[in-house]
Amino acid sequence: MFSRTLTNVAAGVALAAAGVLGTGVAAYAHECFNPNRSDQGDAGASHSQAWWTLDVAEALTSELPAEDAECVLAAYEASGAPATFTIMVKGAVGQDGTIASNNPNEELAGDGSGIDEIFAAYGAEIIGSYEACGLSF
């Protein structure tokens, strides 16, 4: 169980480092977050082993050249999308490692209620931020 948790955390960190808003977006599309949880709730959740907070600015500045990171971040922030995502990294038992992996209702994956998937909820903003800076995936 600890090995699976460590693997999930490592995968989450690796994808974040690749820039959630970059080439790892498609692979990160299934990562779950709670869009209705308060900042205080996210902070509390990130202290558990099951949730980890991804800071978009940190991910971009750690993986892109400074000029590109600044451009993409400015475009992303202008879109109104969240600056952070507290995502589940411990995986739901029986759900192939994600909360919503067996949910047949794909249209609910980014509806802003319950549990959403990053790319389903903010894919247009993510892609648009890169495109606004002349970058592609």
N, C-alpha and C positions, 0 to 999 in steps of 0.2 A: 504494500500500500504506500509506504514512504517513497519507494522507488518511482511509482507512478506519479505521486505528487511532485517529486523532484523533476521528473521528466516534463510534466505539464508546466511547471514554473520555468524551467529552462527553455521550453518551446515558446512560452509567452515572452520571456525576456529576449530571446533571439529574434522573434518576429518584431518586437517593439524596436529593438536595435536596428533592424532592417528598415525601420521607419514605417510604422503602421500606415502611414500615408504614402508609402512607396511601393516597391515591388512585392512586399509581403501582404498587401491588402487582400488579394484574392484568398490567400491561405488563412488570413485572419478573419475572414468574413463571418465565420461561425462563432467567434468569441462573444460571449454573453455579458451583458451589463444590465443594471436596473436603472432605467432612465428617470424613474420617479423618486429615487432615494435622495435624501438631502445630502449636502456636503458633509454634515456631521455624521450621517449614516455611512457615507462612503469612507470617511476617515476611520470609523469604528470597524467597518468591514475589512479594510486593508490591513488591520492589525491581526486578522485571523490568517490561518494557513490556506483558506479557500479563495481569498480575493486578493488582487494586486492592482495598484493604481498605476495606470499608464499616463504619463504626462506627455502630451503631444509635442510641446516645444522641446523638451529634453530629447525625445526620440528623434526629432528632426535635426537638432543641432549636433547630436552624436553621430549621425550617419550621413548627412549631406554636407557639401561644402558650405561655408558660412553664408555666402551670397544667396545660394539656392535655398538654404534653410530659412533665411529671413524672408525671402519672397514667398515661399510656400506657406510659411506660418502666417504672414500678413494676409494672404488670400484666404487661408483657412479661418483665421479669426474673424475676418470680414463676413464670412458666411454665417456666423452665429452658431456654429457647431461647438460642442463642448471642448474645453481645454484639457480635460482629463476624462479617462474612462476607468472605472473600477471594475475590472473584469474577473470572472471566475476562472481560477487556474487549477483548482483542485479537482475539477470534474465531477459530474453527477454520476452516482452509481447507476449502472444500467443505461446510461445515456451516451455511450461512446465518448465520454470525457467532456461533454458540454450539456448544459441544462436543456437546451431546446433541440438537440440533435434528432430526436424522433418525432418532433412536432409536424404533423401533416399540413398544418395551416401556415404555409410560407408567407402569406400576405400579412400575417401578424408579427413577423420577425423584426419589423421596424416601425410599428405603429405608435410607439411612445407610451405604451402601457405594459405592465408586467415585466417580462424579461425580453430584451431586444438584442439583436446582433449588430455589431458595429457597422459593418458594411451595408447591411440592409437599411439601417437607420440613417447613415451619413455617407454613403457611397458617392452620391452626387457631389457633395461638398468636398470630399477627399480628392476625387478625380479632378474636379473643377479647379482645385487649388494648385495642383500640379500643372494642369493645362494652362492656367493663367500665367504661369511662369515659364512656359515653353518647355516643360519637362514632360516626359511620358513614363509609363510604367515599364 
